Amino acid sequence: MNPQNDTSTTAGKIADLQDRLAKSRQPAGEDAVREVHGAGRLTARERVEALLDDGSFVEIDALARHRSKAFDLEKERPLTDGVVTGHGTIDGRPVCVFSQDATLFEGKIGETTGAKIIKVLELALKSGTPVIGFYDGAGARLKEGIIALDMYSRILRLQSQASGVIPQIAVVAGECRGVQVHGIAMSDVVISVDGQGSLSMDANAGGVVEAQETGTAHIVVPDESAAQDTVADVLSYLPSNNRAIAPATEPVNTELANRRAEEGADDAALVHEINHLIPDSASETYDVRDVLAAVLDEDSLLELGLGFAPNIITGFARLEGRAIGVIANQPTVKAGGIDIDSAEKVSYFIQLCDAFNVPLVSFVDAPGFLPEEADAPVIRRTAKLFHTTAAASVGKITVITRKATGSAYLALAAKRMGTDLVFAWPTAEVAVADADTFAAEIGADEATAQDPYEAAASGLVDAVLPPSETRQKLVEGLGLLERKVEDGYPRKHSIVTF
């Protein structure tokens, strides 16, 4: 590339290579880099380098260039062709990565760009490593014609084949338009940069999807630096592939225990506080995050879908260092009842944890499915929750804190739906219907008090225990279920998916 290099000599050839690689690091030129920085953003390459361990990035196809001659495209053939691809490590763990470069062809996918992404996806599948994609592009490169769509068909098919085999994490770092938004939605975890990342099926940027409110984005972060940290956090709870085990950390106390230790309170005060988290009145609400804080390792909860269906909490957490998936009804929102959005939110999360061998712990306080939504489409869409609950073969433990009523009991807490261990607090109400409905059915004048002991007598609750013993029982149960094996009936796949 530099005419001063004498490529007839070895030294000249090496110098020529260095020049070419230097050009690939700023293919759009210094002015384009300054413009990106001026907008408060990182370049495609900087996103990769900020994510990976220092010096670990190994780039693939840095010298790739498109070959299209349509519409005079041969006059502009920048190196990298609009996407940075390769592999490296995060906290020492191998990962594959690609990052769209919006300074070249608006980040649009053409034949060469698509081939680069396909190559890194194939490498991730063969090596059993997670793949992280930074999305910042405007869809297909129209000037390259149908071949651009062919690249997308191959990318989407590979993503489908990789689903449940290796973790796929998407970071929405810019304006994403056209067909590629489906690839983002097919990813296991979607992280969006607030005020910067956007999704639209319209190639002309119309009809932007509110990714957080619709559940398309599982985590929304304030800036790109937080996005890098969040990717690492998500991966810390997941194994590298579906045949591995999630990494563990050193055991830590709960938030409540640590707070009590700082205040110098004794164990009796801690036990009293945990045991009185549930109000005396069944009509009084409480924040389930207080329950989680009393049971989980401190600061270990990473919520997914925080801005979507807030009547149920889903997220990763740790119990004495072991990674788990957490599902919890939130009584402060819709009394913790289940609607379409929360059913779909939980269904997705169960499938994610089941695919990657992350055991599930559910904290149930659900009065039922919300009655105002009891119509045919809702029945069909919420049926997926029952299916995913029953189909999941990963270890499953349920703690019934208060209400587990009717269909909600079946969906979240039923022993015979495949839950391995069911615990209940003395405050639990396990029943076929709420107390008022039950009283009206049998003709009683007053609502009958409901407790967990009939379910315990029937073997549908394995143990009724005080809240203060919950953490230890969960730790013991998770240890028991760590190597759980469960064979199902042979089949190609289930069909209850929508």
C-alpha positions as CSV (number, residue, x, y, z in Angstrom):
1,M,0.0,0.0,0.0
2,N,3.0,2.3,0.6
3,P,4.9,2.7,-2.7
4,Q,8.1,3.3,-0.7
5,N,8.0,-0.4,0.4
6,D,10.2,-2.6,-1.6
7,T,8.0,-5.7,-1.8
8,S,10.7,-7.7,-3.6
9,T,12.4,-8.1,-0.2
10,T,11.3,-9.8,3.0
11,A,11.6,-6.6,5.0
12,G,9.6,-4.7,2.4
13,K,6.8,-7.3,2.4
14,I,6.6,-7.1,6.2
15,A,6.5,-3.4,6.1
16,D,3.8,-3.5,3.5
17,L,1.8,-5.9,5.8
18,Q,2.1,-3.5,8.7
19,D,0.9,-0.6,6.5
20,R,-2.2,-2.6,5.4
21,L,-3.0,-3.6,9.0
22,A,-2.6,0.0,10.2
23,K,-5.1,1.0,7.5
24,S,-7.6,-1.7,8.6
25,R,-7.6,-0.2,12.1
26,Q,-9.0,3.1,10.7
27,P,-10.6,2.1,7.4
28,A,-12.8,5.2,7.2
29,G,-10.0,7.5,8.1
30,E,-9.2,9.7,11.1
31,D,-12.0,12.2,10.4
32,A,-14.6,9.5,10.7
33,V,-13.1,8.4,14.0
34,R,-13.1,11.9,15.4
35,E,-16.8,12.3,14.3
36,V,-17.7,9.1,16.2
37,H,-15.8,10.3,19.3
38,G,-17.4,13.7,19.0
39,A,-20.8,12.0,19.3
40,G,-19.7,10.3,22.5
41,R,-19.4,6.9,21.0
42,L,-16.8,4.2,20.5
43,T,-15.7,2.9,17.1
44,A,-16.5,-0.7,16.2
45,R,-12.9,-1.7,17.0
46,E,-12.8,0.2,20.3
47,R,-16.0,-1.6,21.4
48,V,-14.3,-5.0,20.9
49,E,-11.1,-4.0,22.5
50,A,-12.9,-2.5,25.5
51,L,-14.9,-5.7,26.0
52,L,-12.0,-8.2,25.8
53,D,-9.1,-8.7,28.1
54,D,-6.1,-6.5,27.3
55,G,-4.1,-7.8,24.4
56,S,-6.4,-10.9,23.9
57,F,-8.1,-9.8,20.7
58,V,-7.2,-11.9,17.6
59,E,-8.8,-10.4,14.5
60,I,-10.1,-12.4,11.6
61,D,-10.4,-11.1,8.1
62,A,-9.0,-7.7,8.9
63,L,-7.9,-7.4,5.2
64,A,-11.3,-8.5,3.7
65,R,-12.8,-6.2,1.0
66,H,-16.0,-6.6,-1.0
67,R,-15.9,-7.7,-4.7
68,S,-19.1,-6.1,-5.9
69,K,-18.9,-4.0,-9.1
70,A,-22.6,-3.0,-9.2
71,F,-23.4,0.7,-9.0
72,D,-19.7,1.6,-9.1
73,L,-19.1,-0.1,-5.8
74,E,-15.6,-1.1,-7.0
75,K,-14.6,2.5,-6.5
76,E,-15.0,2.1,-2.7
77,R,-13.4,-1.0,-1.2
78,P,-12.4,-0.2,2.4
79,L,-10.6,-2.9,4.4
80,T,-12.8,-4.8,7.0
81,D,-15.9,-4.0,4.8
82,G,-17.8,-2.7,7.7
83,V,-17.5,-5.2,10.5
84,V,-14.7,-6.2,12.9
85,T,-14.6,-9.9,13.7
86,G,-12.4,-12.2,15.8
87,H,-12.0,-13.9,19.2
88,G,-10.4,-13.2,22.5
89,T,-11.1,-13.6,26.2
90,I,-13.3,-12.1,28.9
91,D,-12.0,-12.7,32.4
92,G,-9.8,-15.4,30.9
93,R,-12.7,-17.2,29.1
94,P,-12.6,-17.5,25.3
95,V,-15.4,-15.7,23.3
96,C,-16.0,-14.9,19.7
97,V,-17.1,-11.4,18.7
98,F,-18.2,-9.2,15.8
99,S,-18.8,-5.5,15.8
100,Q,-20.6,-3.5,13.0
101,D,-18.9,-0.4,11.8
102,A,-21.5,2.3,10.9
103,T,-18.7,4.5,9.4
104,L,-18.5,2.1,6.4
105,F,-21.7,1.7,4.3
106,E,-23.8,2.6,7.4
107,G,-22.9,-0.8,8.8
108,K,-25.0,-2.5,6.2
109,I,-24.5,-6.1,5.5
110,G,-23.1,-7.2,2.1
111,E,-21.6,-10.4,0.8
112,T,-18.2,-9.9,2.4
113,T,-19.5,-8.5,5.7
114,G,-22.0,-11.4,5.9
115,A,-19.3,-13.9,5.2
116,K,-17.2,-12.5,8.0
117,I,-20.0,-12.8,10.5
118,I,-20.8,-16.3,9.3
119,K,-17.2,-17.4,9.8
120,V,-17.1,-16.1,13.4
121,L,-20.5,-17.7,14.2
122,E,-19.2,-21.0,12.8
123,L,-16.0,-20.7,14.8
124,A,-18.0,-20.1,18.0
125,L,-20.2,-23.2,17.4
126,K,-17.2,-25.4,16.6
127,S,-15.2,-24.3,19.6
128,G,-18.2,-24.1,22.0
129,T,-17.6,-20.5,23.0
130,P,-20.1,-17.6,23.5
131,V,-20.6,-15.1,20.8
132,I,-21.1,-11.4,21.3
133,G,-22.4,-9.1,18.6
134,F,-22.2,-5.3,18.6
135,Y,-25.1,-4.1,16.3
136,D,-24.9,-0.7,14.7
137,G,-26.1,-1.1,11.1
138,A,-28.9,-0.1,8.7
139,G,-29.8,-3.6,7.4
140,A,-28.9,-5.1,4.0
141,R,-26.6,-3.4,1.5
142,L,-29.1,-2.8,-1.2
143,K,-26.6,-2.1,-3.9
144,E,-25.3,-5.7,-3.7
145,G,-28.8,-7.0,-4.4
146,I,-30.2,-10.4,-3.4
147,I,-26.8,-11.7,-2.2
148,A,-27.1,-9.4,0.8
149,L,-30.4,-11.2,1.7
150,D,-28.7,-14.5,1.1
151,M,-26.1,-13.6,3.7
152,Y,-28.8,-12.7,6.2
153,S,-30.5,-16.1,5.6
154,R,-27.3,-17.9,6.4
155,I,-26.7,-15.7,9.5
156,L,-30.2,-16.2,10.8
157,R,-30.0,-20.0,10.2
158,L,-26.7,-20.2,12.1
159,Q,-28.2,-18.2,15.0
160,S,-31.1,-20.6,15.1
161,Q,-28.7,-23.6,15.1
162,A,-26.6,-22.0,17.8
163,S,-29.7,-21.3,20.0
164,G,-29.4,-23.3,23.2
165,V,-25.9,-24.5,22.2
166,I,-23.8,-21.4,22.9
167,P,-24.8,-18.2,24.6
168,Q,-25.5,-15.4,22.1
169,I,-25.4,-11.8,23.5
170,A,-26.4,-8.8,21.4
171,V,-25.4,-5.3,22.2
172,V,-27.6,-2.7,20.5
173,A,-25.0,0.1,20.2
174,G,-26.5,2.3,17.5
175,E,-29.4,2.6,15.0
176,C,-30.3,-0.9,13.8
177,R,-32.7,-1.2,11.0
178,G,-34.1,-3.8,8.5
179,V,-33.8,-7.5,8.6
180,Q,-31.0,-7.6,11.2
181,V,-33.3,-6.7,14.0
182,H,-34.7,-10.2,13.9
183,G,-31.2,-11.5,14.5
184,I,-31.0,-9.3,17.6
185,A,-34.3,-10.6,18.9
186,M,-33.1,-14.2,18.4
187,S,-30.2,-13.6,20.7
188,D,-30.3,-15.1,24.2
189,V,-29.7,-11.8,26.0
190,V,-30.1,-8.3,24.4
191,I,-28.4,-5.3,25.9
192,S,-29.3,-1.8,24.6
193,V,-27.5,1.4,25.2
194,D,-30.0,4.0,26.4
195,G,-30.5,6.9,24.0
196,Q,-28.1,5.4,21.5
197,G,-29.4,2.0,20.5
198,S,-32.6,1.6,18.6
199,L,-34.5,-1.0,16.6
200,S,-36.7,-0.6,13.5
201,M,-37.9,-3.0,10.9
202,D,-38.2,-0.1,8.5
203,A,-34.9,0.3,6.6
204,N,-35.6,4.0,6.5
205,A,-35.6,4.3,10.4
206,G,-39.4,4.6,10.8
207,G,-41.4,2.8,13.5
208,V,-38.7,2.5,16.1
209,V,-39.4,-0.3,18.6
210,E,-39.3,0.6,22.3
211,A,-37.0,-2.3,23.1
212,Q,-37.3,-2.1,26.9
213,E,-41.0,-1.7,27.2
214,T,-41.7,-4.5,24.7
215,G,-39.2,-6.9,26.3
216,T,-37.0,-7.0,23.2
217,A,-34.1,-5.6,25.2
218,H,-33.5,-7.6,28.4
219,I,-31.1,-5.0,29.9
220,V,-30.8,-1.3,29.2
221,V,-27.6,0.4,30.2
222,P,-26.7,4.1,30.4
223,D,-23.6,4.1,28.2
224,E,-21.2,2.0,26.2
225,S,-18.9,1.4,29.2
226,A,-21.7,-0.1,31.2
227,A,-22.6,-2.2,28.2
228,Q,-19.1,-3.8,28.2
229,D,-19.4,-4.5,32.0
230,T,-22.9,-5.9,31.6
231,V,-21.7,-8.4,28.9
232,A,-19.1,-9.7,31.3
233,D,-21.6,-9.8,34.1
234,V,-24.1,-11.9,32.0
235,L,-21.3,-14.3,30.9
236,S,-20.2,-14.8,34.5
237,Y,-23.6,-16.6,35.2
238,L,-23.5,-18.7,32.1
239,P,-21.4,-21.6,30.9
240,S,-19.5,-21.4,27.7
241,N,-21.9,-23.9,26.1
242,N,-24.7,-26.3,26.8
243,R,-22.4,-29.1,27.9
244,A,-20.5,-27.0,30.5
245,I,-21.2,-25.8,34.0
246,A,-21.6,-22.1,34.9
247,P,-18.5,-20.7,36.7
248,A,-18.8,-20.3,40.5
249,T,-17.5,-17.6,42.7
250,E,-16.5,-17.4,46.4
251,P,-19.5,-17.6,48.7
252,V,-20.7,-14.4,50.3
253,N,-23.4,-13.4,52.8
254,T,-26.8,-12.0,52.0
255,E,-27.3,-8.2,51.9
256,L,-29.4,-8.4,55.1
257,A,-26.8,-10.5,56.9
258,N,-24.1,-8.1,56.0
259,R,-26.2,-5.1,57.0
260,R,-26.9,-6.7,60.4
261,A,-23.2,-7.5,60.9
262,E,-22.3,-3.8,60.3
263,E,-24.9,-2.7,62.8
264,G,-23.6,-5.2,65.3
265,A,-26.9,-7.0,65.8
266,D,-27.0,-10.6,66.9
267,D,-28.3,-13.6,65.1
268,A,-31.6,-13.5,66.8
269,A,-32.3,-10.0,65.4
270,L,-31.5,-11.2,61.9
271,V,-33.7,-14.3,62.2
272,H,-36.6,-12.1,63.5
273,E,-36.2,-9.7,60.6
274,I,-36.2,-12.4,58.0
275,N,-39.1,-14.3,59.6
276,H,-41.3,-11.2,59.5
277,L,-40.8,-10.1,55.9
278,I,-44.4,-11.2,55.0
279,P,-47.1,-8.9,56.4
280,D,-49.7,-10.4,58.8
281,S,-52.6,-9.3,56.5
282,A,-53.0,-11.2,53.3
283,S,-54.2,-7.9,51.6
284,E,-51.1,-6.0,52.6
285,T,-48.3,-5.9,50.0
286,Y,-44.5,-6.1,50.3
287,D,-41.5,-5.8,48.0
288,V,-40.2,-9.3,47.0
289,R,-36.8,-7.7,46.5
290,D,-36.6,-7.6,50.3
291,V,-37.1,-11.4,50.3
292,L,-34.4,-11.9,47.7
293,A,-32.0,-9.7,49.6
294,A,-32.5,-11.9,52.7
295,V,-31.7,-15.1,50.8
296,L,-29.4,-14.4,47.8
297,D,-25.7,-13.5,47.9
298,E,-25.3,-9.8,48.3
299,D,-25.4,-7.7,45.1
300,S,-25.6,-10.9,43.0
301,L,-29.0,-10.3,41.4
302,L,-28.8,-9.3,37.7
303,E,-32.3,-8.6,36.5
304,L,-33.4,-9.3,32.9
305,G,-36.4,-7.4,31.6
306,L,-36.5,-4.8,34.4
307,G,-38.7,-2.5,32.4
308,F,-41.0,-5.2,31.0
309,A,-43.8,-7.0,33.0
310,P,-42.6,-5.7,36.4
311,N,-45.2,-7.9,38.2
312,I,-42.6,-10.7,37.8
313,I,-38.9,-10.5,38.4
314,T,-36.5,-12.7,36.4
315,G,-32.7,-12.7,36.6
316,F,-29.5,-14.4,37.4
317,A,-28.1,-14.5,40.9
318,R,-25.9,-16.5,43.2
319,L,-26.3,-18.7,46.3
320,E,-23.1,-19.3,48.1
321,G,-21.3,-18.6,44.8
322,R,-23.4,-20.9,42.7
323,A,-25.1,-19.4,39.6
324,I,-28.9,-19.7,39.6
325,G,-31.9,-18.3,37.8
326,V,-34.4,-16.5,39.9
327,I,-38.1,-16.0,39.2
328,A,-40.2,-14.0,41.7
329,N,-43.7,-12.6,41.7
330,Q,-43.7,-9.0,42.7
331,P,-46.8,-8.2,44.9
332,T,-46.3,-4.5,44.6
333,V,-47.3,-4.7,40.9
334,K,-50.7,-6.2,40.0
335,A,-50.5,-8.2,43.3
336,G,-48.0,-10.4,41.5
337,G,-50.7,-11.8,39.2
338,I,-49.7,-13.3,35.9
339,D,-50.6,-11.7,32.6
340,I,-49.5,-12.2,29.0
341,D,-46.3,-10.2,29.3
342,S,-45.2,-11.8,32.5
343,A,-46.0,-15.3,31.3
344,E,-43.9,-14.7,28.2
345,K,-41.1,-13.2,30.2
346,V,-40.9,-16.2,32.5
347,S,-41.2,-18.7,29.6
348,Y,-38.2,-17.1,27.9
349,F,-36.2,-17.1,31.1
350,I,-37.0,-20.8,31.9
351,Q,-35.9,-21.8,28.4
352,L,-32.7,-19.8,28.7
353,C,-31.7,-21.3,32.1
354,D,-32.8,-24.8,31.0
355,A,-30.7,-24.7,27.9
356,F,-27.5,-23.7,29.8
357,N,-28.0,-25.9,32.9
358,V,-28.6,-23.0,35.2
359,P,-30.8,-24.2,38.1
360,L,-34.0,-22.3,38.7
361,V,-35.3,-21.0,42.1
362,S,-38.8,-19.5,42.2
363,F,-40.3,-17.4,44.9
364,V,-44.0,-17.7,44.4
365,D,-46.7,-15.3,45.6
366,A,-49.3,-15.4,42.8
367,P,-53.0,-15.1,43.3
368,G,-53.6,-16.3,39.8
369,F,-53.9,-15.2,36.2
370,L,-55.3,-11.8,35.8
371,P,-59.1,-12.2,35.2
372,E,-59.5,-9.2,32.9
373,E,-57.4,-11.0,30.3
374,A,-59.2,-14.3,30.3
375,D,-59.9,-14.5,26.6
376,A,-59.0,-17.0,23.9
377,P,-55.7,-15.4,22.6
378,V,-54.5,-15.0,26.2
379,I,-55.2,-18.7,26.9
380,R,-53.1,-19.7,23.9
381,R,-50.2,-17.4,24.7
382,T,-50.0,-18.1,28.4
383,A,-50.1,-21.9,27.7
384,K,-46.5,-21.6,26.8
385,L,-45.7,-20.9,30.5
386,F,-47.2,-24.3,31.5
387,H,-45.3,-26.0,28.7
388,T,-41.9,-24.5,29.5
389,T,-42.3,-25.2,33.2
390,A,-43.1,-28.8,32.6
391,A,-40.5,-29.3,29.8
392,A,-37.5,-27.8,31.7
393,S,-35.2,-30.6,32.9
394,V,-32.8,-28.4,34.8
395,G,-33.0,-28.5,38.6
396,K,-36.0,-26.5,39.9
397,I,-36.8,-25.4,43.4
398,T,-39.8,-23.4,44.5
399,V,-40.4,-21.4,47.7
400,I,-44.0,-20.5,48.2
401,T,-43.9,-17.3,50.3
402,R,-47.6,-16.5,50.3
403,K,-50.2,-17.2,47.6
404,A,-50.1,-20.1,45.1
405,T,-53.6,-20.3,43.8
406,G,-55.2,-22.2,41.0
407,S,-53.6,-22.0,37.6
408,A,-50.7,-19.9,39.0
409,Y,-49.9,-22.7,41.4
410,L,-49.7,-25.1,38.4
411,A,-47.5,-22.7,36.4
412,L,-45.0,-21.8,39.0
413,A,-45.1,-24.1,42.0
414,A,-46.7,-27.5,41.3
415,K,-44.6,-30.5,42.4
416,R,-46.1,-32.7,39.6
417,M,-45.2,-30.2,36.9
418,G,-41.6,-31.3,37.4
419,T,-40.5,-29.1,40.3
420,D,-37.8,-31.1,42.2
421,L,-38.2,-29.4,45.6
422,V,-41.1,-27.4,46.9
423,F,-40.7,-25.4,50.1
424,A,-43.4,-23.3,51.7
425,W,-43.3,-20.7,54.4
426,P,-45.9,-20.9,57.2
427,T,-47.5,-17.8,55.6
428,A,-48.1,-19.8,52.4
429,E,-51.6,-20.2,51.0
430,V,-51.7,-23.2,48.6
431,A,-55.2,-23.8,47.2
432,V,-57.3,-24.5,44.2
433,A,-59.0,-21.1,44.5
434,D,-58.7,-18.0,46.6
435,A,-60.5,-18.1,50.0
436,D,-63.5,-16.0,49.0
437,T,-64.2,-18.0,45.9
438,F,-63.8,-21.2,47.9
439,A,-66.2,-20.0,50.5
440,A,-68.8,-19.0,47.9
441,E,-68.5,-22.4,46.2
442,I,-69.1,-24.4,49.4
443,G,-71.7,-22.0,50.7
444,A,-69.8,-20.8,53.7
445,D,-70.6,-17.5,55.3
446,E,-66.9,-16.5,55.7
447,A,-63.7,-17.1,53.8
448,T,-61.9,-20.2,55.1
449,A,-58.3,-19.7,56.2
450,Q,-55.8,-21.5,53.9
451,D,-52.4,-22.8,54.9
452,P,-49.7,-25.0,53.4
453,Y,-50.2,-28.0,55.6
454,E,-52.8,-29.9,53.5
455,A,-50.4,-29.7,50.6
456,A,-47.6,-30.9,52.8
457,A,-49.7,-33.8,54.0
458,S,-50.3,-34.8,50.4
459,G,-46.6,-34.6,49.6
460,L,-47.1,-31.6,47.2
461,V,-44.9,-29.5,49.5
462,D,-41.7,-31.2,50.6
463,A,-41.2,-29.0,53.7
464,V,-42.8,-26.1,55.5
465,L,-40.0,-24.1,57.0
466,P,-39.4,-20.8,58.7
467,P,-38.0,-18.1,56.3
468,S,-34.7,-17.9,58.2
469,E,-33.9,-21.5,57.1
470,T,-34.6,-20.9,53.4
471,R,-31.1,-20.0,52.3
472,Q,-29.6,-23.1,53.8
473,K,-32.3,-25.4,52.4
474,L,-31.8,-23.9,48.9
475,V,-28.0,-24.4,49.1
476,E,-28.5,-28.0,50.1
477,G,-31.1,-28.6,47.4
478,L,-28.9,-27.0,44.7
479,G,-26.1,-29.2,45.7
480,L,-28.3,-32.3,45.4
481,L,-29.6,-31.3,42.0
482,E,-26.3,-30.2,40.5
483,R,-25.9,-33.5,38.5
484,K,-29.6,-34.0,37.9
485,V,-30.4,-36.3,34.9
486,E,-33.9,-36.5,33.4
487,D,-34.7,-38.3,30.2
488,G,-37.7,-37.3,28.2
489,Y,-39.6,-39.0,25.4
490,P,-37.8,-39.1,22.0
491,R,-39.1,-36.4,19.6
492,K,-37.8,-33.8,17.1
493,H,-39.1,-30.8,19.1
494,S,-42.1,-29.5,21.0
495,I,-44.7,-27.4,19.3
496,V,-46.1,-25.2,22.1
497,T,-44.0,-22.2,21.2
498,F,-46.4,-19.3,20.6
